Amino acid sequence: MNVIEIVFQGEGGHGSVVAAKLLAKAAAKSGFQAQSFASYGALRRGGKVEGYVRISEEKIPMHSKIYSPDYLVIMDESLLESACRSDIFKENTQILVNGREPKADYPELKGRDVYAVDAYGIAKGMGLVIPGGMPIINTTLLGGLVKILGNIKIEHLLDVIGTSTPKPDKNMACAKAGYQGTNSFFEESSDDLSLEDHRSENGNGSRHPVYQTEKMAKCHRCQICYIVCPNLAITVQMDPFGFEVNKEICTGCGICIEECPRKAISWEGE
Amino acid sequence: MIKVLTGNEAAAYGALLCKPEVVCAYPITPQSRIPEQIAEFYAQGIMGGKFVNVESEMAALGYVTGAALSGVRVFTATSSQGLAWMHEGLHWAAGSRLPIVMVNVNRPMGAPWNLTCDQTDSLSQRDTGWMQFYCESNQEIIDTVIQAYRISESLCIPAMVCMDGVYLSYLSETMDIPEQIQVDEYLPPYRPEHKIPGGGYKLYDKSPSFSEPLGSDFMRDRYNLHELESQCVQTAVDSDEAFFRTFGRRYPPVEEYKSRAADVVVVISGSAAGTCRYVVDCMREEGYSVGMVKIRMFRPFPKELLRQALAGKNKIAVIERDISVGQCGIFYQEIKWAMSGFKETGQIYGFIAGLGGADITSGLIRDAIMSTINSPSPDRDVYWLGLDI
């Protein structure tokens, strides 16, 4: 049977699960059989979350997770590298990345259809933010994904978003803008793109928390940072006793900064 | 009406359509969405009767037991530790012959804590006298809730409708919500003889819980219950036929899928049965003689139907998401019992998979089938799938 499989890769707070559910509803409106579910890591903001969607013209019997999707949506460009390091891609996997100019020069992406949309920029522009200013990106990415998929009508997506999101007008505007603003990444910038593997020393490329020497004086070694990190990116140093952020693993979620009772951790460069 | 709903929402819609007069359920992950959704129905004014908040699962079952004794249709739902907390009440409800319908979302029993999927919680309640149904899809959940009321009320035996935690409870699927008018036709209002016409209730004094002084006729009560339970499978088959005539969908207690002409048959239940269908289709195309038998009804165990389905099969691979620790899989144990003394029995292999929410992938099911095909005879009671030992 012919089933299209889609994975949304994100972290708690990116809206991957809701995106998966909205897409399944839109697919059902377009006359397809659809299924969506999710797998959760740390069950909190910053923990790894994957949303899964299956779309087919026939009844879908499978009830297992998706390991090799036809379409992969990366909810934040900082997660692209870890996706490239995993074995999630199959031969024709197409990729949609949320990012203004995502660093997409990984050899694993060579020859693939990679698309990008600046969902943070679009959502912020539409005023679709949570208190504190963080943009809500999932509906923008859904607009982009529906454009790439081609078989689900954008009207059906807008219809579903309009009836099942708390800020329907802004979410619908974002989906429309995402639909229009999603472009093939390699087509636009293939000239100056070298496909060698030159990952930065900073691992996945986003901002990371650091322990600064003057601030470390405040540290009481309570180990809360070590415990709360959803990705086990914080390691214990023995001599002198303290902590270090492994930038290869850190996804820059900032939970440790938030949770540190002594304010001993801060963003890099702050 | 076509909708995309999670398994939990499907169970809540099933309850809505059956019009219970009392709903009392205590929230527990991964079941919480069921009482939440039902509470929303009440808030919207589309559900009649009473929705009661209580302080625990034991109280929830106690409340619906009391309500059922007064002759009303009731609904509750729970999961895992909550079901275990109800254990005493489960015996009481069945012993009192009360047609309570409860949805259980299958979640592992701690320790260690795990909020995902495992069927050991409800299977370990197998001796309480409740009927048990295991669902494969969200459509089957809503349909089974409706069927369960009909079967349960015709025999006065409580029924448990089980769905896999996460893999169904959190999974959204396209499904068809039955029309209320058709449900009303299939499931007439509950009018037990102890319900006073025109409203008002008196206690169900024919219930064994009130029938005689302390235990004087206990053994006869159990005999009666046991004899009635032996009718459950036939009642389930008949109710399913009636369901098919009304709704066009059917779910036999034991379903044979491409297994009639197969040499090797997988016996499976719950959400993994869907994935198994896909594997059987793929392997059939490759030329393997494989089929699937899905067990939907576990209590009472449909022994004769299973014997018919498995007669003459060379090899039987039981794949299940539960374990009687130190012994073997629980379905495997029951199937061995059912096939014991039956002359057309093949070799039975017992595979344990997906405990604690581990994914039962198409690859794992294929591995189980291939190792069954390639093995001359089973050399142990438990084969672990997807675990490096």
Interface residues (C-beta under 8 A of the other chain):
Chain A: M1 K21 A24 K25 A28 F32 Q33 A34 Q35 S36 F37 A38 I60 P61 M62 H63 S64 K65 Y67
Chain B: I2 K3 V4 E136 S137 D164 V166 Y167 L168 Y170 L171 S172 E173 T174 S271 A272 G274 T275 R277 Y278 D281 D359 I360 T361 S362
